Amino acid sequence: MSAGGKPPATVLLLVGCGKMGGALLKGWLERGAARHVLVVEPGTGADAFAGERLVERHKRPEEIPASFSPDVVVFAVKPQAMEGVLKPYKRFVGRSLFLSIAAGKTLSYFARHIDDEAAVVRAMPNTPASVGRGITIAVANARVTPTQRRIADVLLSAVGEVGWVEEEGLIDPVTAVSGSGPAYVFLLIECLAKAGVAAGLPPDLATRLALATVAGSGELARISHEPAARLREAVTSPGGTTRAALDVLMGQDGLESLMIKAVAAATRRSRELAD
């Protein structure tokens, strides 16, 4: 271990280099979290890293040198492709940590399809990771050592905040809130812009106002020490325009009620997909 308890730069095997895999790889390189990264990507996703001194690219797992021994094998492939991907990596059980960012693939899934002796961390990132502003929640199985957990934390923090849960079932509401959450925010931007148009604004201006307002408000909430409710109250004058709008949004069938129903529906679907 290095000073301060931070793990040293690691040797990584990245399986899949699409948007999320590429975002992780970019973050590892920028933060010095990797000593060497071997990427297996049959498509063109890894082409952006051509010429990177620490990156070795291959199209197929059969091309991995027999002597290669990664500290961590990172699965960044689509969930529906996972089962057809795993077999060549079983040889790293007992030597490597397996880190998966595939939605719906449980710890028990990897125990069945790799080995029940495998050390596995299951993580749920979200799409703002692509700009280094994501949040990832992770859960580890009993085979993961404290050092491996710290390594996983360093790797995931390359694209944003990281949190851990001890109960895997919490990954389903995490998926509903943060994994799917960016879509809710994008919908808010759409709806706010459309409401502006309905009130008489030109479409381009309405879209610009909606986008800048949501982005700026999110940043204000992020850097503020005040809870969101306090920030909301600070914008709301009694009898003013904001109060008139909030009386609608905070009504009995308003935004809070809709959001609770939406997150509950996404949580149920996450559990169904895991089953």
Residue pairs with C-beta under 8 A, 6 or more apart in sequence:
1 7
1 8
1 147
2 8
5 150
6 150
6 154
7 147
7 150
7 151
7 154
8 35
9 32
9 33
9 34
9 35
10 33
10 34
10 35
10 70
10 71
10 72
10 151
10 155
11 34
11 35
11 36
11 37
11 69
11 70
11 71
11 72
12 28
12 34
12 36
12 37
12 38
12 70
12 71
12 72
12 73
12 74
12 155
13 37
13 38
13 40
13 64
13 68
13 70
13 72
13 73
13 74
13 89
13 92
13 96
14 21
14 24
14 25
14 37
14 38
14 39
14 40
14 41
14 74
14 76
15 21
15 40
15 61
15 73
15 74
15 75
15 76
15 77
15 85
15 89
16 40
16 41
16 45
16 75
16 76
16 77
16 78
16 85
17 25
17 39
17 41
17 43
17 45
17 46
17 49
17 76
18 41
18 43
18 45
18 76
18 77
18 78
19 127
19 130
20 76
20 101
20 125
20 127
20 129
20 130
21 39
21 41
21 45
21 74
21 76
21 77
22 45
22 46
22 48
22 49
23 129
23 130
23 132
23 134
23 159
24 74
24 76
24 101
24 129
24 155
24 156
24 158
24 159
25 37
25 39
25 49
25 55
27 33
27 132
27 158
27 159
28 34
28 37
28 155
28 158
29 37
29 49
29 52
29 54
29 55
30 158
31 158
33 154
33 155
33 158
34 54
35 54
36 54
36 56
37 54
37 55
37 56
38 56
38 58
38 64
38 68
38 70
39 46
39 49
39 55
39 56
39 57
39 58
40 58
40 59
40 60
40 61
40 63
40 64
41 57
41 58
41 59
42 59
42 60
46 55
46 57
49 55
49 57
50 57
58 64
61 88
61 89
62 88
64 88
69 92
69 95
69 96
70 92
70 95
70 96
71 96
71 97
71 151
72 96
72 97
72 98
72 99
72 148
72 151
72 152
72 155
73 89
73 92
73 96
73 97
73 98
73 99
74 99
74 100
74 101
74 155
75 82
75 85
75 86
75 98
75 99
75 100
75 101
75 102
76 101
76 102
77 85
77 102
78 102
79 102
79 103
79 104
79 105
79 273
82 100
82 102
82 105
82 109
82 113
83 113
86 110
86 113
86 114
89 98
89 114
90 114
90 115
92 98
93 114
93 115
93 117
93 118
94 117
96 119
97 119
97 120
97 121
97 144
97 148
97 151
97 152
98 110
98 114
98 118
98 119
98 120
98 121
99 120
99 121
99 123
99 152
99 155
99 156
100 110
100 120
100 121
100 122
100 123
101 123
101 124
101 125
101 136
103 124
103 175
103 179
103 270
103 273
104 270
104 273
104 274
105 122
105 274
106 122
106 168
106 274
107 120
107 122
107 139
107 141
107 168
110 118
110 120
110 122
110 141
111 118
111 120
111 141
114 120
117 143
118 141
118 143
119 140
119 141
119 143
119 144
119 145
119 148
120 140
120 141
120 143
120 144
121 138
121 139
121 140
121 141
121 144
121 148
121 149
121 152
122 138
122 139
122 140
122 168
122 171
123 136
123 137
123 138
123 139
123 152
123 156
124 136
124 137
124 138
124 171
124 174
124 175
124 178
124 179
125 134
125 135
125 136
125 156
125 159
125 160
125 179
126 134
126 135
126 136
126 178
126 179
126 181
126 182
127 134
127 182
128 134
128 135
128 160
128 182
129 136
129 159
129 160
130 159
132 158
132 159
132 160
133 160
134 159
134 160
134 161
135 160
135 161
135 162
135 163
135 178
136 156
136 159
136 160
136 161
136 162
136 163
137 162
137 163
137 164
137 165
137 170
137 171
137 174
137 178
138 152
138 153
138 156
138 162
138 163
138 164
138 165
139 164
139 165
139 166
139 167
139 168
139 170
139 171
140 148
140 149
140 152
140 164
144 152
149 164
153 162
153 164
156 162
165 171
165 174
171 270
172 267
172 270
172 271
172 274
173 263
173 267
173 270
175 266
175 267
175 270
176 262
176 263
176 264
176 265
176 266
176 267
176 270
177 263
180 266
184 259
184 262
185 214
185 218
188 214
189 207
189 210
189 211
189 214
190 210
192 206
192 209
192 210
192 213
192 214
193 203
193 206
193 207
193 209
193 210
193 211
194 206
195 206
196 205
196 206
196 209
196 210
197 203
197 206
201 209
220 231
221 228
221 231
224 231
226 234
232 246
235 242
236 242
236 243
236 246
237 243
248 254
249 255
250 256
